[in-house]
Amino acid sequence: MEAVDRGRRPEWRKSRRCDTAACLEVASVGGGVWVRDAAGAVLIFSGEAWRVFLTEARRRKLTKVC
């Protein structure tokens, strides 16, 4: 995995479909994707891992789970 550029501030964005403060936010950083929750916990995906996740999410038509 690439080294994380800790000096760079990610530009976080969330889905236009998000209607609560509890939505996940994503940011492109380097060649990967960072994902954070409302509490500030961050997961870091390589670009390839993110593409696989999105492909599977779309294929399985994942939906909101509460």
C-alpha positions as CSV (number, residue, x, y, z in Angstrom):
1,M,0.0,0.0,0.0
2,E,1.2,3.5,-0.8
3,A,2.4,5.8,2.0
4,V,-0.3,8.0,3.3
5,D,0.3,11.7,2.8
6,R,-0.6,13.0,6.2
7,G,0.2,16.6,5.2
8,R,-2.6,16.8,2.7
9,R,-6.2,17.6,3.8
10,P,-8.7,15.4,2.1
11,E,-11.7,17.0,0.4
12,W,-14.6,15.0,2.0
13,R,-17.9,14.6,0.2
14,K,-21.1,12.6,0.9
15,S,-23.9,11.4,-1.2
16,R,-26.6,13.7,-2.4
17,R,-29.0,11.0,-1.1
18,C,-27.7,11.5,2.4
19,D,-30.4,13.0,4.6
20,T,-28.9,12.6,8.1
21,A,-25.6,13.5,9.8
22,A,-24.9,9.7,10.1
23,C,-23.8,9.3,6.4
24,L,-20.4,8.1,5.4
25,E,-18.1,10.6,3.6
26,V,-15.4,9.7,1.1
27,A,-12.3,11.4,-0.2
28,S,-9.9,10.6,-3.0
29,V,-6.3,10.7,-1.6
30,G,-3.4,9.8,-3.8
31,G,-4.4,6.6,-5.7
32,G,-6.8,5.5,-3.0
33,V,-10.1,6.3,-1.2
34,W,-10.6,7.3,2.4
35,V,-14.0,6.6,4.0
36,R,-15.0,8.1,7.3
37,D,-18.1,7.9,9.6
38,A,-19.8,10.6,11.7
39,A,-17.5,9.7,14.6
40,G,-14.4,10.4,12.5
41,A,-13.1,6.8,12.2
42,V,-11.3,6.4,8.8
43,L,-10.9,3.4,6.6
44,I,-8.3,3.6,3.8
45,F,-8.8,1.6,0.6
46,S,-6.4,1.2,-2.3
47,G,-7.9,2.3,-5.6
48,E,-8.3,-1.4,-6.7
49,A,-10.0,-2.4,-3.4
50,W,-12.4,0.5,-3.7
51,R,-13.3,-0.5,-7.3
52,V,-13.9,-4.1,-6.2
53,F,-16.1,-2.9,-3.3
54,L,-18.2,-0.7,-5.6
55,T,-18.6,-3.4,-8.2
56,E,-19.9,-5.8,-5.6
57,A,-22.1,-3.2,-4.0
58,R,-23.7,-2.5,-7.3
59,R,-24.0,-6.1,-8.3
60,R,-25.7,-7.1,-5.0
61,K,-27.7,-3.8,-5.0
62,L,-26.7,-3.1,-1.4
63,T,-29.1,-0.9,0.5
64,K,-29.2,1.1,3.7
65,V,-29.1,-1.0,6.8
66,C,-30.4,0.3,10.1
